[in-house]
Amino acid sequence: MLSWVLMVLVLLGITVPSEVVSQYPTLVPALIGAIGVTTGLLSALFELLWLPRFVRRLTSAQALAFWTATYVAIALGVTALAVMLGTSLASQRPTQVLSVPTFKELFATGMFWRPVIGLVVTSFIVNLGRQVRLALGPGMMMALLFGRFRRPVDEERVFMFVDLTGSTGLAQRLGSAGFNDFKNDFFYDVGQAALETGGRIYQYVGDQVVVTWPVRKGRARGNALDAFYAIEASVRASAPRYERRYGAEASFKAGVHAGPVVTAEVGYLKKDIVHSGDTVNVAARIEAMCHSYGARLLASEAALGFLDVPQGATVEDVGEVALRGREGKVRLFRLVLAASNSAPTRM
């Protein structure tokens, strides 16, 4: 939103006639500020709330063209509004704005077109960065650019493996293309919940999503347990859409574990930032145990040591469990939401 406000204020400052500003030295800046903030707020809402599901169905090139054109169109609209505002304050009739000499001169010189061309180029670059960011995930572009994990880094992280249930039957009924659309809708719900709780999507594996959080964010901005219930709330709210498009509901289960990992940048032709270590493997094994214990959410003792249990959820100790392919046992807990009709709040 801040970038929108700054862009609008610059355009307004360029396009409002100087004689109008000198005639109304207090009123004009106040109106410019009000228009800038209002436009910035509406644009942010337009971008974050009203169009994300539409835009995410576009290719990266289509999304880049769409957002660039949208930014330019809004900026041009604000420019016209600014000139009409200026002519109104100068006792000109807004309906006759095109006959005002200042407005004609504005379009006849580079005063108008140079900022517009600059806006197109800037908007293209900003939105190209947005598409790269979406491809890599929040925070990953800067980490790769500045080589944050060029050398391996020891971290403490929380991992949640989220798995669609009944995916085999869905794939058979919907077909490959239909099931792919179903997964993408579900992945979108998971991604939004991860973002809201300070996490990021680590990777997609078939019909499974892996989400991770730094342990230091576990209590500061939410955690994997909150994210699970946020996903549940989002899926529940989207139930009519799932039913309308696919004739099915999205159900899932998850396993959560926390511990040390090594984070490092790998690859040359295709770079990525990967987490390796026993913690990731254990989290995957825990998710695989959900069916055995009739659980939708299983968490290890280590994970619960880092994370706050959301209010309204009960914790049931299922004991120490041997995990496939791993020596030693892990103590697991099943989390159950008491009031299934609402997402819990944090303690």
Sequence and secondary structure as in RCSB ss.txt:
>XXXX:A:sequence
MLSWVLMVLVLLGITVPSEVVSQYPTLVPALIGAIGVTTGLLSALFELLWLPRFVRRLTSAQALAFWTATYVAIA
LGVTALAVMLGTSLASQRPTQVLSVPTFKELFATGMFWRPVIGLVVTSFIVNLGRQVRLALGPGMMMALLFGRFR
RPVDEERVFMFVDLTGSTGLAQRLGSAGFNDFKNDFFYDVGQAALETGGRIYQYVGDQVVVTWPVRKGRARGNAL
DAFYAIEASVRASAPRYERRYGAEASFKAGVHAGPVVTAEVGYLKKDIVHSGDTVNVAARIEAMCHSYGARLLAS
EAALGFLDVPQGATVEDVGEVALRGREGKVRLFRLVLAASNSAPTRM
>XXXX:A:secstr
 HHHHHHHHHHHHHHS HHHHHHSTTHHHHHHHHHHHHHHHHHHHIIIIISHHHHTTS HHHHHHHHHHHHHHHH
HHHHHHHHHHHHHHTT  GGGGGG HHHHHHHHSHHHHHHHHHHHHHHHHHHHHHHHHHHH TTHHHHHHTTTTS
S EEEEEEEEEEEESSHHHHHHHHHHHHHHHHHHHHHHHHHHHHHHTT EEEEEETTEEEEEEEGGGTTTS  HH
HHHHHHHHHHHHTHHHHHHHHSS   EEEEEEEEEEEEEEE SSS EEEEESHHHHHHHHHHHTTTTTT SEEEE
HHHHHHS   TTEEEEEEEEEE TT SSEEEEEEEEES TTS     
